[in-house]
Amino acid sequence: MATAVPSPTPNPDATKYTLDVAVPGMVNVDSAEAAEAEGNAFATAVFRAAGVASVFATANFVTVTRQPGADWEPITAAVQAAAADHL
């Protein structure tokens, strides 16, 4: 079960999540449809949170960009649940 710890970035619409595991490969998707089309269960789960604009993951971190004004709380919960379930 992986964990994801959030930390701010210079961009107020992006948050970096440091993982305690390595991401298998690289993830770079900008829509729920693309995540599903690629068969990426982790990104698909993150996109279930309202307001997610893109997901980028590599090595041991994930960066999520939100749509302007979206609430970070459900996005962070989705990232943490997706990490626990899919990484």
KEVONU-485745 format. One line per 4 residues: number of its first residue (from 1); their letters; for each residue x, y, z of N, C-alpha, C, O. Coordinates in nm, 4 decimals. Example, Ala and Ser with C-alpha at 12.3 -4.5 7.8 and 13.67 -1.06 7.14 Angstrom:
2
1 = as = 1.3190/-0.5690/0.7800/1.2300/-0.4500/0.7800/1.3200/-0.3300/0.7800/1.4236/-0.3319/0.8465  1.2850/-0.2250/0.7080/1.3670/-0.1060/0.7140/1.2900/0.0030/0.7870/1.3409/0.1138/0.8039 $
REM end
This chain:
87
1 = mata = 0.0842/-0.1169/0.0000/0.0000/0.0000/0.0000/0.0891/0.1236/0.0000/0.1605/0.1494/0.0969  0.0846/0.1996/-0.1086/0.1679/0.3184/-0.1234/0.1041/0.4380/-0.0534/-0.0180/0.4453/-0.0387  0.1877/0.5304/-0.0110/0.1379/0.6553/0.0457/0.1824/0.7717/-0.0422/0.2833/0.7640/-0.1123  0.1042/0.8801/-0.0366/0.1320/0.9996/-0.1156/0.1226/1.1208/-0.0235/0.0168/1.1495/0.0323 $
5 = vpsp = 0.2340/1.1914/-0.0084/0.2412/1.3070/0.0811/0.2431/1.4344/-0.0031/0.3341/1.4539/-0.0837  0.1418/1.5225/0.0154/0.1350/1.6436/-0.0663/0.2338/1.7509/-0.0220/0.2664/1.7631/0.0961  0.2806/1.8284/-0.1199/0.3610/1.9468/-0.0911/0.3316/2.0506/-0.1991/0.3066/2.0155/-0.3144  0.3346/2.1781/-0.1617/0.3018/2.2836/-0.2581/0.4093/2.2992/-0.3645/0.5236/2.2569/-0.3468 $
9 = tpnp = 0.3705/2.3602/-0.4739/0.4631/2.3955/-0.5815/0.4499/2.5453/-0.6048/0.3590/2.6073/-0.5496  0.5365/2.6047/-0.6837/0.5227/2.7472/-0.7139/0.3911/2.7804/-0.7863/0.3428/2.8935/-0.7798  0.3347/2.6820/-0.8542/0.2072/2.7006/-0.9242/0.0939/2.6692/-0.8263/0.0848/2.5556/-0.7799  0.0073/2.7652/-0.7933/-0.1007/2.7378/-0.6976/-0.2023/2.6355/-0.7477/-0.2826/2.5846/-0.6695 $
13 = datk = -0.1996/2.6053/-0.8756/-0.2915/2.5061/-0.9310/-0.2256/2.3702/-0.9504/-0.2803/2.2845/-1.0198  -0.1086/2.3494/-0.8898/-0.0404/2.2204/-0.8972/0.0110/2.1814/-0.7596/0.0597/2.2652/-0.6837  -0.0007/2.0531/-0.7289/0.0534/1.9987/-0.6040/0.1362/1.8761/-0.6375/0.0982/1.7944/-0.7214  0.2504/1.8646/-0.5702/0.3384/1.7482/-0.5857/0.3087/1.6525/-0.4710/0.2957/1.6940/-0.3558 $
17 = ytld = 0.2983/1.5246/-0.5035/0.2773/1.4204/-0.4042/0.3971/1.3270/-0.4081/0.4216/1.2609/-0.5091  0.4718/1.3214/-0.2985/0.5869/1.2325/-0.2906/0.5381/1.0946/-0.2484/0.4644/1.0802/-0.1509  0.5802/0.9945/-0.3229/0.5381/0.8566/-0.2989/0.6465/0.7795/-0.2264/0.7643/0.8144/-0.2341  0.6069/0.6752/-0.1563/0.7056/0.5881/-0.0921/0.7356/0.4652/-0.1776/0.7980/0.3699/-0.1310 $
21 = vavp = 0.6908/0.4682/-0.3026/0.7196/0.3636/-0.4008/0.7516/0.4297/-0.5342/0.7222/0.5475/-0.5547  0.8107/0.3549/-0.6228/0.8377/0.4070/-0.7571/0.7172/0.3812/-0.8468/0.6531/0.2765/-0.8381  0.6878/0.4769/-0.9319/0.5803/0.4627/-1.0298/0.6320/0.3722/-1.1421/0.7407/0.3948/-1.1953  0.5539/0.2697/-1.1778/0.5980/0.1841/-1.2883/0.5804/0.2566/-1.4219/0.4696/0.2641/-1.4751 $
25 = gmvn = 0.6884/0.3088/-1.4745/0.6806/0.3865/-1.5985/0.6479/0.5315/-1.5701/0.6598/0.5785/-1.4569  0.6066/0.6018/-1.6741/0.5710/0.7423/-1.6611/0.4236/0.7595/-1.6975/0.3726/0.6933/-1.7879  0.3566/0.8489/-1.6260/0.2166/0.8817/-1.6523/0.2120/1.0296/-1.6876/0.2665/1.1122/-1.6145  0.1482/1.0636/-1.7979/0.1326/1.2037/-1.8370/0.0019/1.2150/-1.9141/-0.0005/1.2015/-2.0364 $
29 = vdsa = -0.1078/1.2402/-1.8409/-0.2395/1.2441/-1.9036/-0.3121/1.3730/-1.8672/-0.2976/1.4257/-1.7569  -0.3905/1.4222/-1.9626/-0.4588/1.5491/-1.9412/-0.6111/1.5382/-1.9482/-0.6801/1.6386/-1.9658  -0.6628/1.4174/-1.9347/-0.8077/1.4012/-1.9280/-0.8419/1.2627/-1.8764/-0.7629/1.1691/-1.8888  -0.9604/1.2506/-1.8185/-1.0071/1.1202/-1.7719/-1.0193/1.0234/-1.8881/-0.9894/0.9048/-1.8741 $
33 = eaae = -1.0628/1.0731/-2.0018/-1.0796/0.9880/-2.1192/-0.9454/0.9300/-2.1647/-0.9368/0.8128/-2.2013  -0.8415/1.0128/-2.1622/-0.7082/0.9653/-2.2016/-0.6577/0.8607/-2.1033/-0.5981/0.7611/-2.1443  -0.6810/0.8820/-1.9737/-0.6366/0.7858/-1.8724/-0.7048/0.6514/-1.8941/-0.6410/0.5463/-1.8873  -0.8346/0.6558/-1.9202/-0.9086/0.5317/-1.9445/-0.8614/0.4647/-2.0728/-0.8450/0.3428/-2.0771 $
37 = aegn = -0.8396/0.5444/-2.1774/-0.7958/0.4896/-2.3056/-0.6602/0.4217/-2.2926/-0.6342/0.3208/-2.3580  -0.5737/0.4774/-2.2078/-0.4413/0.4197/-2.1859/-0.4458/0.3024/-2.0892/-0.3461/0.2325/-2.0709  -0.5618/0.2807/-2.0272/-0.5742/0.1718/-1.9309/-0.4979/0.1968/-1.8027/-0.4547/0.1022/-1.7368  -0.4805/0.3237/-1.7662/-0.4045/0.3581/-1.6466/-0.5001/0.3721/-1.5284/-0.5663/0.4747/-1.5127 $
41 = afat = -0.5066/0.2684/-1.4458/-0.6002/0.2659/-1.3329/-0.5699/0.3758/-1.2312/-0.6618/0.4351/-1.1746  -0.4402/0.4031/-1.2077/-0.4036/0.5081/-1.1116/-0.4575/0.6443/-1.1573/-0.5270/0.7118/-1.0814  -0.4261/0.6844/-1.2794/-0.4707/0.8147/-1.3295/-0.6223/0.8207/-1.3404/-0.6821/0.9240/-1.3105  -0.6846/0.7133/-1.3821/-0.8306/0.7102/-1.3914/-0.8926/0.7362/-1.2549/-0.9901/0.8106/-1.2440 $
45 = avfr = -0.8367/0.6756/-1.1510/-0.8884/0.6964/-1.0156/-0.8691/0.8406/-0.9695/-0.9569/0.8964/-0.9037  -0.7563/0.9011/-1.0029/-0.7323/1.0411/-0.9646/-0.8318/1.1325/-1.0354/-0.8847/1.2255/-0.9745  -0.8572/1.1070/-1.1625/-0.9499/1.1912/-1.2383/-1.0939/1.1815/-1.1887/-1.1769/1.2641/-1.2267  -1.1254/1.0840/-1.1058/-1.2608/1.0749/-1.0501/-1.2910/1.1913/-0.9555/-1.4073/1.2224/-0.9300 $
49 = aagv = -1.1869/1.2551/-0.9040/-1.2061/1.3735/-0.8193/-1.2415/1.4920/-0.9081/-1.1797/1.5123/-1.0125  -1.3377/1.5678/-0.8681/-1.3770/1.6870/-0.9438/-1.2626/1.7870/-0.9470/-1.1969/1.8114/-0.8458  -1.2397/1.8444/-1.0639/-1.1437/1.9529/-1.0759/-1.0036/1.9148/-1.1179/-0.9175/2.0023/-1.1276  -0.9770/1.7869/-1.1436/-0.8426/1.7463/-1.1873/-0.8257/1.7818/-1.3350/-0.9084/1.7450/-1.4184 $
53 = asvf = -0.7179/1.8535/-1.3662/-0.6902/1.8929/-1.5048/-0.5865/1.8017/-1.5692/-0.5983/1.7704/-1.6876  -0.4843/1.7578/-1.4937/-0.3827/1.6690/-1.5498/-0.3112/1.5941/-1.4383/-0.3097/1.6362/-1.3226  -0.2522/1.4817/-1.4772/-0.1761/1.3978/-1.3849/-0.0440/1.3629/-1.4525/-0.0415/1.3129/-1.5649  0.0659/1.3902/-1.3820/0.1993/1.3542/-1.4297/0.2668/1.2764/-1.3177/0.2706/1.3228/-1.2038 $
57 = atan = 0.3194/1.1599/-1.3483/0.3879/1.0795/-1.2466/0.5107/1.0140/-1.3075/0.5084/0.9671/-1.4213  0.6166/1.0119/-1.2306/0.7397/0.9434/-1.2689/0.8224/0.9237/-1.1429/0.8016/0.9927/-1.0431  0.9147/0.8310/-1.1473/1.0029/0.8024/-1.0342/0.9195/0.7807/-0.9083/0.8425/0.6849/-0.9015  0.9337/0.8688/-0.8078/0.8599/0.8524/-0.6832/0.7720/0.9735/-0.6510/0.7541/1.0081/-0.5343 $
61 = fvtv = 0.7175/1.0374/-0.7541/0.6275/1.1487/-0.7273/0.5197/1.1610/-0.8347/0.5323/1.1107/-0.9464  0.4134/1.2303/-0.7950/0.3013/1.2612/-0.8831/0.2758/1.4102/-0.8722/0.2758/1.4654/-0.7621  0.2543/1.4755/-0.9846/0.2113/1.6149/-0.9834/0.0726/1.6202/-1.0452/0.0502/1.5729/-1.1567  -0.0197/1.6787/-0.9705/-0.1560/1.6941/-1.0190/-0.1821/1.8427/-1.0372/-0.1553/1.9236/-0.9484 $
65 = trqp = -0.2341/1.8765/-1.1525/-0.2769/2.0140/-1.1795/-0.4285/2.0162/-1.1740/-0.4958/1.9313/-1.2326  -0.4810/2.1148/-1.1026/-0.6262/2.1266/-1.0893/-0.6799/2.2325/-1.1835/-0.6058/2.3182/-1.2315  -0.8073/2.2258/-1.2090/-0.8747/2.3336/-1.2799/-0.8800/2.4516/-1.1838/-0.9024/2.4315/-1.0644  -0.8600/2.5748/-1.2322/-0.8577/2.6910/-1.1420/-0.9814/2.6954/-1.0521/-1.0950/2.6839/-1.0979 $
69 = gadw = -0.9548/2.7125/-0.9234/-1.0617/2.7249/-0.8259/-1.1106/2.5938/-0.7673/-1.1899/2.5952/-0.6732  -1.0656/2.4798/-0.8202/-1.1082/2.3503/-0.7674/-1.0513/2.3312/-0.6267/-0.9438/2.3819/-0.5948  -1.1236/2.2586/-0.5446/-1.0850/2.2331/-0.4062/-0.9794/2.1230/-0.4006/-0.9965/2.0174/-0.4615  -0.8710/2.1473/-0.3282/-0.7636/2.0490/-0.3177/-0.8003/1.9291/-0.2316/-0.7478/1.8202/-0.2547 $
73 = epit = -0.8879/1.9446/-0.1339/-0.9162/1.8358/-0.0402/-0.9620/1.7068/-0.1099/-0.9043/1.6014/-0.0833  -1.0631/1.7106/-0.1979/-1.1023/1.5849/-0.2634/-0.9977/1.5332/-0.3624/-0.9878/1.4126/-0.3851  -0.9205/1.6232/-0.4207/-0.8146/1.5801/-0.5124/-0.7064/1.5053/-0.4346/-0.6617/1.3986/-0.4768  -0.6647/1.5609/-0.3219/-0.5639/1.4949/-0.2394/-0.6142/1.3599/-0.1902/-0.5388/1.2625/-0.1893 $
77 = aavq = -0.7391/1.3528/-0.1498/-0.7962/1.2250/-0.1052/-0.7946/1.1234/-0.2207/-0.7671/1.0055/-0.1988  -0.8236/1.1684/-0.3418/-0.8243/1.0781/-0.4573/-0.6833/1.0286/-0.4888/-0.6644/0.9109/-0.5191  -0.5846/1.1176/-0.4818/-0.4460/1.0774/-0.5079/-0.4009/0.9755/-0.4044/-0.3398/0.8744/-0.4390  -0.4308/1.0019/-0.2769/-0.3883/0.9105/-0.1721/-0.4572/0.7743/-0.1855/-0.3936/0.6706/-0.1668 $
81 = aaaa = -0.5870/0.7744/-0.2179/-0.6581/0.6477/-0.2371/-0.6061/0.5728/-0.3594/-0.5887/0.4510/-0.3554  -0.5814/0.6461/-0.4686/-0.5299/0.5832/-0.5907/-0.3918/0.5233/-0.5670/-0.3617/0.4148/-0.6166  -0.3077/0.5938/-0.4912/-0.1741/0.5405/-0.4608/-0.1858/0.4127/-0.3785/-0.1168/0.3143/-0.4052  -0.2725/0.4145/-0.2794/-0.2904/0.2960/-0.1943/-0.3458/0.1783/-0.2729/-0.3077/0.0638/-0.2483 $
85 = dhl = -0.4353/0.2053/-0.3674/-0.5020/0.0982/-0.4415/-0.4274/0.0502/-0.5641/-0.4387/-0.0669/-0.6005  -0.3504/0.1384/-0.6298/-0.2959/0.1048/-0.7613/-0.1437/0.1098/-0.7738/-0.0899/0.0749/-0.8789  -0.0730/0.1526/-0.6685/0.0740/0.1573/-0.6785/0.1371/0.0638/-0.5770/0.2596/0.0538/-0.5699 $
REM end
